[in-house]
Amino acid sequence: MITQEYINGILDQQKKFFKTGKTLDLSFRIRQLKRLKSAVIQYEDEIKNALSKDLGRHGAEAYFCDIGTIILEINETIEGLRKWAKPETHFSGLTCFPSIITKVYKMPYGNTLIISPFNFPFTLSLGVLIPAIAGGNTAVIKASSKSSYSTQVLKKVVTAFFPTKYVAVIDGGHDVADMCIEAGFDKIFYTGSPKVGKHVMEMASKNLTPVALELGGENGNWCIIRKDANLKDAARKIAFFKMLNSGQICININQIAVASEIADRFIELLKGEFKRQIGDDALVNSEYPRLITKSAYDKCKSECDLYKDRVIYGGKGDPQSLRFQPTIIYPVKDDEPIVNHELFNPLLPIVPFEDNEVDKLLNTIESRHHGLALYIFTENIGWVQKVMSTMQFGGGCINEVCLHMMVKGVPFGGTGHSGMGAYHGKWGFMEFTHPTTVLVGSSRFNLPLREHPYKGIKLGLIRLFER
């Protein structure tokens, strides 16, 4: 049984280790990143097996989403770390004369807490550990109790390659997460729902602990398909994405708004793509993932039953395997409950709209909480680029899905109810370090402009320097 004393003991070990200064050495950090890469490669088969047991993931999907992604992130971080960590040099300016140089050091927070979810139990734990290590911190990973097989493998991997005083994994539910937060870490990174995110932030505020929150968004992520879109291409990509991890992805499409002029044609193409990619019945296809728990399955089925008169594809599940078919619900109005919360399952409501009233649709989306992702399919590139540069959301794609989070050198993160902070590559390093500004002064040529008495031409010179 995990107790507050147990967690405090681990944190005390990590505090002592951090104070030795070993994590400040860039060569040390790079060695640890290489060890992490070796660990993921060595335990690849066990990771795949755990993901299969927890989520029904096929080995290819497991590698694409949880193994290869981590390796790519480690490679990028090792390649860029020395450049990212190099202190910045700035000219102090005439106002600060005789100082010439000011440095900005990228300092670690110290002891960090990573609270990871069940849906990508390795990417969203080890993937966050990468920037924590790169930043020079120690880390405790509070892993999800829902993905129990993956948590056990995660413990095995970390224990085999890192001492507890540097990196540790703790299992348990929300009560254990609360105990971790109360222990008083220097930085918290949480991935999960907005509801729990608010709770994490509230608890962290008691210790004034800075937090990064990666949330799904309370109203879900929209996909918009205009009448000029390449419908076959859109259907192919959307079908793949909605089935990925059975819809249990924070950036997945929650609902589709389709121009009514082409809605029937698009829906037929989407049905065809589901069948082509997963077969006539996803429930009997071993490649199709399942929902994480019986509770998640029951929630999905209950919501589907509320709209059973509008289910035009799918709608069936297997309570034994916890699989639920990709399900199209049509037509749905933009103010119905199903499009006002995050689904996190394979249900796919479709909202028709008149193409010439697309601005009205955008206003409706804008009036709600900001999503973590936005996807738009259209051939009108000028229009869509304007939309993407004026709306507020975490990130997204034009005529594509999900791949924005795979691009090197760009940030991933939400805004508002979809989160705060960003990571991946350099942005992750920045998230796990504090920029410390240090001005280098001089004992010679000091001017008395800032000192009393304020007489003569002092004010005039100050005005001149501070223009």
Buried (B, 14 or more C-beta within 10 A) or exposed (E): EBEEEBBBEBBEBBBEBBEEEBBEEBEBBBEBBEBBBEBBEEBBEBBBBBBBBBBBBBBEBBBBBBBBBBBBBBEBBBEBBEEBBEEEEEEBEEEBBEBBBBEEBBBBBBBBBBBBBBBBBBBBBBBBBBBBBBBBBBBBBBBBBBBBBBBBBBBBBBEEBBEBBBBBBBBBEEEBBBBBBBBBBBBBBBBBBBEBBEBBBEBBEEBEBBBBBBBBBBBBBBBBBBBBBBBBEBBBBBBBBBBBBBBBBBBBBBBBBBBBBBBEBBBBBBBBBBBEBBEEBBBEBEBBBBBBBEEBBBBBBEBBEEBEEBBBBBBBBBEEBBBBBBBBBBBBEBEBEBBBBBBBBBBBBBBBBEBEEBEEBBEBBEEBBBBBBBBBBBEBEEBBEEBBEEBEBBBBBBBBBBEBBBEEEBBBBBBBBBBBBBBBBBBBBBBBBBEEEEEEEEEEEEEEBEEEEEEEEBEEEBEEBEE
